[in-house]
Amino acid sequence: MTAELVFERIAIRAFRNITAAELDPAPRLNVVSGDNGHGKTSLLEALYVLCTSKSFRADKNAEVIQTGAEAAQIGARVAEGGLCREQRAVLRPKARTFSADGKRVAKLSAWAVKTPVVVFHPGDLALASGPAQGRRTLLDRVALFLEPVSADHRLRYQTALRERQRALDERGPRAPELDAYETLLAEHGAALCRTRERTAARIAEALGPSFERMAAPGLRLDVRLHSAGSPDPELFRRALAEARPVDVRRGSASFGPQRDDLELWVDGRSARRHASQGQQRVLSLALKVAELDCVRQARGAHPILLLDDVSSELDAERFEAVFRLLREVPSQVFVTTPRPELFVMPEVAPTDRADFAVCAGAVRRAR
């Protein structure tokens, strides 16, 4: 049985241009409207940070803390399966803390699956057409729910990868510590490769139906993981050792999962290189629906869905696909838009919907 998951109460302080905001969202649909630059996306970003410990548009804590404030704070009462918990995040320029019911969380990978959330923002429209990094991030986000230990493998791999490259840059391919780093890389990198293979298969399984519902009839979709590493630790270690001279010249590792890609093919041709812009956008949206489905099944709860300004970025056909998604998914949804009149949904009961207006960082109930 899949549990219902909703924010019942939200409080935000000193987050970007939101000085102070408190809102009681509806259990189904929450439409957040306002002019560009007034804080709509900041509200969604705050919720994403609270749930995942990361921002979907900033790399450093200092970027989200309001100018002049010592810290940004986000709190929420979360209901899941009839039980409630209080979650809180405090972000300072060089530190961040997360707590549930007053108890500080030590392991952020465990925190990131506590309240599952899926975001779709304008940058995600390049998922199908853009660099591989975006698709790797989606892979790892889903893998975190399917196989939580993957986060530890990824962190240890990334740390060893940096140290190996530093040794290569400073002491060359005969540096004595390289064997130790490459043994670590082989262990954690091979485990990451195996996890990504299983995760890619699960995403492909979920992506097919979502793409079929949104795309033109008859299009054939194939999903392939292009693995730049090896699931075999010994093969992985040998490949790293052989690549040392190349990696010195390149200044980065030429072998390993940091170069993986989730390749998408439409009717036998690369979607990134040959699909139309409309097909690429359908694929990008379908990937997020697949993420939603994978996380729901792995976590046993309906993820909260955050849709940022999709009405401005999608044409009529793609926007209708979003409407179908809103009708079909039982998740609590937060959607931002400068045009709230577009979201006329009589099938959503008045008690299940809330409208909020954002102006100069202030949030108020619109109706």
N, C-alpha and C positions, 0 to 999 in steps of 0.2 A: 504494500500500500504506500502511495506517495503522499508525504505530509504537505500540508499547506504551510507557507512561510511568508510572513508579512512584517513590514515595519508598522508599528502601532503609534509610535511617537518619535519625532526626530528633533534634535537640537543642534545647531551649528553656531560656532563662535569664531570670529576672526579668521575665517577661511576665505582667502582671496578678497573679493569685495563684499562678502557677506559678513557684516559686523555682528549681527545677532539674529537668528531666525529659529522659530519653533513652529512645527506643523504636525497636525494629526492627519496622516494620509488615509485615503480610502483603501479598502482591501483589494480592489481590483484595478481600477484605472485612475491615474493621477496625471493631469495635464498641466504642465508648467509653462506659462506664456510670458512674453515680454520682449522688448526690443533687444537687438544684439548688443552684447557688451555689458548687460545689466546684472548677470549672475545666474542665468538659467543653467548653463553648463556647469558652473561652479557647484550648484546644488547636487547635480548628479555625480560630479567628481568627488564631492565629499562623501557621498554614500558609498561609492566604489572604494575609496581609501579606507573607510570604516570596515568594509567587508573583506578586503584583500590585502590591506597594508600598503598598497601601491596606488599611484595615480595613473590614469590612462592618457595624461597629456603633460606630465612633469617628471623630471628625473630626480629632483632634489626637494627635500622638505621645505627649504627656505622659499621656494617658488610659490607655495600655496599659503604661506603665513601672511596675514594682512600686514601691510606696512605699519610699523610702529608697535605691533603686538609682539609679546614674548612667545606666544604659542597659539596654534590653531587647535580647536577642540570640536569633536564630533561625538554625539551620543545618540543612542536609539534604544527604544524598547522593542524587542523582536519576539514575535510569537511564532512558535513552530509546534505543530501537532498538539495544540492545547496547552503547552507550557510556554512561559515567558522568561526572557533573560534581558539583562541590561548590558549593552556593549558600549565601549567608550574608547576613543582614540585621542591622544594628545601628541601633537607634532611640534617639535622645537627645531631650530636651525640645524642642530647636530645630534638630535636624539628623537626617538618616537616610542611611545608606550601604548599598548593595547591591553584592555582588561574586559573581563566578562564577570558580571555580578561582583565587581570589586576585586577580583583576583587577576593579577597581572599575568599575561600570557608570555611564556618564554620562547616558544617555538613558533615563528611566523607562518611556517608551512601548515601547521595545524590550525592556526587562526584563519588562514585563507580558504579553508573548506568548511568553516563553521557556519557561515551564512552565505550560501552560494549566490552569486550574482553574475549576470551576463550583460555586457554593455555593447551597444552598437552606436558608434559616433561617426562623423564624416570621414575621419581618417581611415575607417574600416572599409570604405568603398574601394580602397586600393588593395584589399586583401588578395584578390585574384590577379590583379595586374601589377602590383608593386613588388618590392624586394622580398626575398625569402624570409627575412627576419620576422615580418608580421605573421607569416604562416607557421614559423617555428614557435613563436610566442603562443599562438592558438593551440598548437600541438602540446606544448608543455603545460598550458593552463588546463587542458582536458586531462592530461596525464596525471596531474596533481590529484584529481578526484579518482581516477581509475586506479592509480598506483602511487599512493602518497610518498613512498620512499624515494620516488624519482626526484623529488625536490632536493633531497640530501645528496644523491648522486650528482645532480646538476651543479650544485654549489661546490662540492669537492672537486669536480672536474674543472670548473671555471677557475678555481683557486690554483690548482696544479698547472693549468694551462698558462696562466699569467707568470707563474714562477719559472716554468720551463722556458718561456720566451725571453724572460729577463736573463736567464743563464745563457741562452744562445746569443743574445745581443751583447752581453758583457764579456763572456768567456769563450764563445764559439762552440762548434759542434763536438768538441772533446771535453767539455766541462764535466767534471766527475759526478756532479749531482744529477745529471740528466737521466741516468738509469733509474734513480729513485722516483723522479717526477713522472717518467714515462710508464713506470709500473703502476703508479696511482692513476694516471690518465687511462691506461688500458683497462683497469678494473672498473672504474666508474664510467668511463666512456662506453665500454661494451655494454654495461647494464643500461645506460641511457639509450643506446641504439636499440636494444631489445624492447625497451618500454615504448620507444617511439614507433617501432614496427607494429606493436599491438594497438597503440593509440591511433595510428593512421588507419588501420583496418576498421577500428570502431567508428572513426569519423566518416570513412567512406561508406560504411553501412548506413549511417544516419543521413549523410549528405544526399545520397541518391533520391530518396523520396521527397526531401525538401526542395531540391533542384527541379524535380519533375513537376511539382505543384506550381512552381513560379515561372519556369522557362517555357519557350515555345514547344509545342508537341513534337516528339520524334527526335529530339536531340539526345545523343549518347554521351554520357559523362563517365570518365575514368579518373580515378584518383591513385596516384603512385607516390610512394615515399622514395625520394632520391637520397639514399644514405651515403654520406661521405666518410663514414667510419666503418666499423666491423663489430658484430655481436660476439666475436671470438676474441677474448682478451690477449691471447698470444699473437694472433695476426695483427691486432691493434698495436701491440707494443713494438712488433717488428716494423710495421709501417711507419711509426713515429721515428724510430731510430734511423731508418733509411731516408726519411724526409728532412733530417737535420740540416744538411747544406742548403736545400731549397728554402727552408723556413728561416734560415739566417738571412738570405737575400731578400725574401719577401717581407720579413718583419712580422710574420704571423704564421700560425700553423696551417698547413695545406691539407691536413688529414684530420678527420674527426667530426662529431655531430654538430659542431658550431657552424658547419657548412651544409647541413641538411636542408632539404626543401620538400615541401608537400606539393607535388606537381599535379595540376588539374588539366585534363584534356577533354575537349568538346569535339565530338565527331572525328576523333583521331588526330586532332591538331592542338597544339599548346594553347590553352586559354590565355595565358599571359601575353603571348606574341600574336595570336591570330583571332581571338574572339572579339566580337564587336564590343563597344563600350557598354551597351545595354546588357549583353550576355555576361560581361565581367561583373557588372553591378548585381545582377541576379545571383551570380555565383557567390559574391561576397556576402550578400544577405543570407543565402542558403547556408553558407559556412557558419554564420552566427546561429541560425536555427539548429544546425547540427550540433554545435557546441551546447546549446540549451538542452537538446535532447540527451546528449551524452552525460552532461552534468546531472540532469534530473535522474537518469537511471542509476548512475554511480552513487549519488548522494542520497537518493530516496526522498527527495524534497523538490518542490517546484522552485527553481531559481528565480530570484527577483530580476526583472528585465528593465534595463535602462536604455531608452532610445533618445539619442541627442540630435535634435533638429533634422530629423529625416525628411520632414515635409519640404525643406528648402533644397535638399540635395538629390531627391529622386523625381523622375518623371512620373506622369500619371499612372502608367502601367505598374512601375515598381512600387509606387506609393499604395496602390490598391493591394499589392502583395503584402505590404506591411499591415494594412487594414485586416486582411485575412488572418495574418499572424495574431493580431490583437484579439480577434474573435475566437481563435482556436486555442491559444495557450491559456491555462488556468492561473498563470503566474500573476503576482502583483506587478503592475507596470508603472513606470514613471517615464513620461514622454515630454520633451521640451519642444516648443514651437513658437514662432512669432505670429502664427495664424491659428488660434485655437478653434476658430469656426470650422476648420477642416475636420476636426475630430468629433463629428456628429455620430454617435453610436447608440441608437435607441435600445439596442439589445443589452446594454449595460444598465442595470438598475440605478436610479439616482443615489441610493445608499451605498452603492459600490463604486461611485465615482466622486472625485474631488478635483476642483480647478483652483490653481494657484497663479497669482500674478507676481512677477518679480520686477522691481523698479529700483535702480541704483543700489542693488544689494539687499533691499528689503523685500521680504516675502509675505504676502497676505492671501487669505482665502478669497478667491474671486466669486465663488458661488457654492 
